[in-house]
Amino acid sequence: MLMNDFYRIQYLQRDPNSVSCKIAFNSQHDIFKASNSGRPVVPGVCMMEMVKELLEQQTDQNLWMRNMDQVKFLQMVTSDEQPMIEISWQQSGRSYNVSAAMKNGSDDLFRLNGYFEKK
């Protein structure tokens, strides 16, 4: 799990079938030490895992990524940013149809649309 190690939640607002939270990254985490660019960049796979973890926390379910219809990495996300993550979902049986975005102000950094399923 990356939560409370790689990142932490600073603020969270929960509504039925959606959550919005502001996060802060641990700039000292080993993941950032592997960055070759000189700027500690959040790997895309970590962004996807963050969506999964936040969805699991809000639904109280162990989930796996079943199918991603769309995943877009629109801008580099660095360790000093404190973006908002917005996730909405619709449950159908064992599946969750999910739409997620990571934003910095009005700028979209990352978008994901796909399906997660109960383990």
Number of C-alpha atoms within 10 A of each C-alpha: 10 13 14 11 11 20 18 16 16 11 11 13 10 11 9 9 15 18 18 19 18 18 19 18 22 16 18 12 14 10 15 20 13 11 13 9 7 9 14 20 20 19 15 15 8 14 20 16 16 18 20 20 19 19 24 16 11 16 15 9 14 14 19 16 16 12 12 13 10 10 15 13 16 12 12 14 22 16 19 13 14 20 21 22 24 20 24 18 21 14 14 9 8 11 18 22 16 22 19 23 22 26 19 16 10 6 11 16 19 21 20 20 19 17 20 23 18 14 10
